[in-house]
């Protein structure tokens, strides 16, 4: 995997315009007409349309995969898969649907983005300024899920396996948060951001109008490692508050093997053709969880590779609905 990662990352500069700088500051100021805020994106929209959309004012770069890099802003969203080298089956319509859901929420007066760290914490550690939670509201008082997308701890695939997951889970009435965590610093730092996010939701549960009982953690690839680590060792182990473990952990295509003696119910899915996190890696952990008596559901999807997201248009399509049912039985 390391050699594959090296090859992929070495090719990435070709996808970016190195002369392009940060662009949040050049976006339109809030307060524009609702028609501008509600302007939907499409497959022919560009990266520039995301960066300058009024609905994403102040956090537009956190929507996109890469921190501290310039983009070719003329790239159409139909080519966004080129920014996601570890991901497959990137469906443009699904990507655009997740983005447009947030656009509609902002146009309807709902806050979509929340900081998980205070201004003092971000001043003390500027890398924390790249973090936060995107909130997809469900029924008032419903339980919540937090989704941690993957990207090899090098980038964040939220557009493919974050926001689209939230849309699918949200259809069942649940409140869903998509975590923007720090990349480039390894799994421990990223998991600390997840612990901070869980603590933030618990602390803000009344104002957010979410139930804290029976919450779930979802993750794909690197994000699945984070979710599983919290499930194994608890929120406080990674610097968060002393809080209950999740009622369920949902893991997609990861080679994570660590576990504790007491694990939350776990749903796992992987593609049979995954060359980055082969099924055998997932299956070894699943066997261990079953050995210690953990309720487990496992799906090995034929003819699918790594990073298939919602599985739209593939044999994996529908797995998120199955995982939601598993969560419901585990609460």
SULZIBEL-V617362 format. One line per field, one symbol per residue. burial: + if it has 9 or more other C-alpha atoms within 8 Angstrom, else -. A space follows every 10 residues. Layout:
burial->???
This chain:
burial->-------+-- -++-++++-+ -+++--++-- -+----++-- +-+-++++++ +++++++-++ ++-++++-++ ++--+++--+ +--+--++++ ++-+++++++ +++++++--- -+++-++--- ++-----+-+ ++++++++-- -+++++++++ +-+-++++++ ++++++++++ --++++++++ +++-+-+-++ ++++++++++ +---+---++ ++-+++++++ ++++++++++ ++-+++-+++ +---++++++ ++++++--+- --++++++++ ++++--+++- ++-+++--++ ---+++---+ +--+++++++ ++--+++-++ +-++-++--+ -
